[in-house]
Amino acid sequence: MKQALHWAPMELPNVMAIAKEMQLFVLLRRLARFGKFSRTPFRQVITGQVADLGAFLEGLEEAARERPGFLDPLQRVMPLHFTFPFLGEEDFRREIGERLPEVAARLPGDRFYVRFARRGVPAASLGFDVEREVGGLLEAELRRQGRTPKVAFADPDAVVTIETAGAAGGIGLIVRELLARPYLKVR
């Protein structure tokens, strides 16, 4: 397990998927049609690189319609709109901060909340205070842009997800229309 401490993928992923228990290899085979996916040292976690996130999500929907049960091995998937490597807590916070203006600009409305999922030791010192911190910074950035933000857990316009897998980090935006999709569960 020591190799997972500073694990980072060869290419930064723009998709992270969690397989259901004992379904990792089934899910890897099913996702292969959409891009380049590989397992990680983290339990049931798969990272991937797809050409177009929107087309990937539509492809999942289409495959599920054509083949009932296609998504059964999938617990959840997180599209990552911004990805970055990081070496520790300070680097992680700097990388997030640098991307917040663009994240704010891409938010479709002013109602949002932040979720953070960490995997791997380099982010071990990062607690769930990251959600509050990033939410506060995002609120400030939206105000700076002349908007009127509101952290809203009920009926948000978007959920900002922050994911880590070892030394790889990512930020995703799951907009309201996508929140109803069962494979885009946000904890």
N, C-alpha and C positions, 0 to 999 in steps of 0.2 A: 504494500500500500504506500510505501515511501515515495514511489514515482508519482503518485497522484498529488503530492504536496504542491508541486509547481507545474502541473500539467497544463499544457496549452495545445490546442489543435494546430496542425500545419497551416491551415487557412482559417481565418476568423469566420465563424459560422454566422449565418443570418437566420437560422432556425434552430431552436432547441426543442426536443421532444422527450417526453417521459413515457416509457412503455409500462404497461400493466405488468404485474408480477409474472415472471416466467414467459414473457412475450417479446423480449428484446430482439431476438433474431428474426422472429416473424415480422415484427414492425420494420426492422432494417430492410428486409426483402421488399416489403410493400412500399416503403418510401423511396426505394432506389429509382423508381421510374420518374421521380420528380427532380432529382438532383444528386449531389454527392453527399451521402450520409455515412457516419461512422459512429461506433460506440466510443464511450469515454471510460475513464477509470471509475466513474461515479455510477452507483447502482441505478440501473434502468434508464440512464440518461444517454441520449443520442444527440449529436450535433450535426448540422447539415448546411450545405451551401446550395441555394436555388437561384436561378437567374432572375425570377420575378416573384416577390412575396404574394402579390395579389393572385397571380396565375397559379401559384402553389396552393393557396387556400381554396380557390375555385376547383382546382384539380382534385383536392381531397373530397370536396362536396360531390363532384361528378363521379368519382370512383365509388363513393359510398352509395350513390343512387343506382349505379350500374351493378354493383356487387354488394348486396346487403351483408353486413358483417365485416366489410373491408377495414373499418376503423376500430373494430373490437380490440385489437392489441394496444391501441393508443389511449393513454390516460389523459394527456393534454399536450398541446403544442404551443410554442411561443414564437411568434415572428419577431425578429430583432432588426430594427431599422437602423441602429447605430451599434457598431461593435468596436472593441478595443482590447489590446493586451494591457495588463497592469502588473506591477511588481509588489505592491503592498497597499496598505490602507490609504496612505497619502496620495499615491499615484492613482488609485481607484477614485478617490473623491475629486481629484483634479480632472480626470478624464470625464467623469459625470458632469462636473461644473462647466467644462468647455462645450459640452453638447446641449446644455439646457436651453440656450436661445433658439437653436434649431428645433428642439423638441417642442418648445412653446409655440413656435411659428406653425408647427404641423398639427397642433391640437385643434380639432374641428369646432370646439366650443370652449366655454370657460369652466364647466363642471368636470372635475376629475378626481382621481385618487391614485396613490402610488403603492405598488407592491414590490417587494424585494425577496428574491430567493437566492440563497448562496449555497454553493457546493465547493468544497475544497479549502485547504488550510490557508492559502494566501489571503482569503477574505474572512478568516475565522474571527478576527478582531472586529469585524464589521457586524454590528447588531441591527436590530430592526429599527433603531433610531434613524437609520438611513432613510426609511420611508418618510418620517416626519421632516428630516432635514431637506431631502430632495423636494418634498411637497412644499415646504416653506420657500425654498429657492425658486421653485417653478412659479409659485404664486407671485413672488416679487418680480420675476422676469415678465410674467403676463401683465402685471400692473405697469411695468416700465414700457410695455408695448401698447399701453392705453386700453387694456382689457380689464374686465371685472371678474377675477377668478373666484372660484368657490370649491373647496374640497368637499366632495359629495359622494358618499358611499351608496346612496340610493339614486338610481337613475343618472349615472354620470354620462357625459358626452364621450369620455374616453378613460381608459385605465392605462397608466404608465407603468410598465413592468421593467424591472431591473433584474437581470439574471447573471449569475457567475457560474463558471465551471472551471475550477482551478484558476489559472492566470488569465482567463478570457472572460470579458464582460460584455454585456449588451443591454441596450434599452429598446423596448418595444412599445408600440402604441396599439392598443386594442380599442377601436372605436365602437360606439354604441351598436351599430348594425352587426358587428362581429360578436358582441358579447353573448348573444343568444345561441351561438354555435357551441354544442356540447364539448367539442374537443379543444376549445379555447377557454377552458375553465380558469378563472383567476381566483386564487385562494385569498 
